[in-house]
Amino acid sequence: MSKYNKYKKNPTLLEQFRSFYFQNNPKDLEQAIKYFAVFGGMGWSVDMDKPLTELIESKVLKNYRYIHADITQITESDKHSHSLLSGIATGDRRTHSALKRGRISRNDGEYAMEKLFDRGFLEAEYSLENPPNEEERVDEKLNFTKPFMRFWFSFVSPYFKSIKDGDFKEAKESFANREKEFSELVFMKLAGEVVKNSFKDDPIVELGSYWDRNTEIDILAKTKSGKVVAGITKYSSQKAKKTELTKLKEQTALAELKPDICVVVSKSGFTNELKTLKGAEVKLLALKNFKSLVEDLSERDFMECDGKRY
């Protein structure tokens, strides 16, 4: 068992998303994903009729001192922890790059990590398959257990000086420039759950991602019968083209994997050229398929806010 798996179990991203959806009743799935990427996991009521930037200012930036005080109770104001968390939030989530971005040593970083795992702030994620060559082995990735904390350490914590002075310009500009890229991770993680739901006859028994020094695969899964499923996600206002499928096949070839089924998950649908390739070996999943994540919602899915309500 990994040293990181011994700690208490946190609610899954899907459980948090279902709770957020039940509590806030978003207009559509696209809005749900965008707002959840910012406020997810906190149990706060969010006015879905207001623009996201307006909510960020009123609920987060204007409450900086109070939220900061709550977060530092968990991190104990440890500078290495804060540097590590900002490094994870703004990078590719691999341990090595997070330490490099945070400018902290491996020893200091490992100590901070242990505390953050222990307190349920972070979780480790491992590539579903080992790289074909031992020397290509790479670090685990580090995930925030709550989407909001990733938002905080991406767009709030780095600009704390100006935010404390009531100047939100830098923080808001940074979010405006990176909003799409920021939401991609939540979309990709939820897309994995959508893929899982789409395999009813031959259920998926393993689900994750793959990465090594040469390539990454957004979604990698195995079914009960042993089939390998590889998926690519496209979080864009453009329809997914045939090139997405080509890219996915190139990624799996670099990983020396031979998927039985390739899946393209696209926020904005698919070109006709890609649609013609749909079949037993190629699945196409659109935003409407995310509805499967929020079916049969009830009070049981709602998770109470465990801190202050902002």
Secondary structure, 3 states (H helix, E strand, C coil): CCHHHHCCCCCCHHHHHHHHHHHHCCCCHHHHHHHHHHHCCCCCCCCCCCCHHHHHHHHHHHHHHHHHHHHHHHHCCCHHHHHHHHHHHHCCCEHHHHHHHHCCCHHHHHHHHHHHHHCCCEEEECCCCCCCCHHHCCCCEEEECCHHHHHHHHHHHHHHHHHHCCCCHHHHHHHHHHHHHHHHHHHHHHHHHHHHHCCCCCCEEEEEEEECCCCEEEEEEEECCCCEEEEEEECCCCCECHHHHHHHHHHHHHCCCCCCEEEEEECCCECHHHHCCCCCCEEEEEHHHHHHHHCCCCHHHCCCCCCCCC
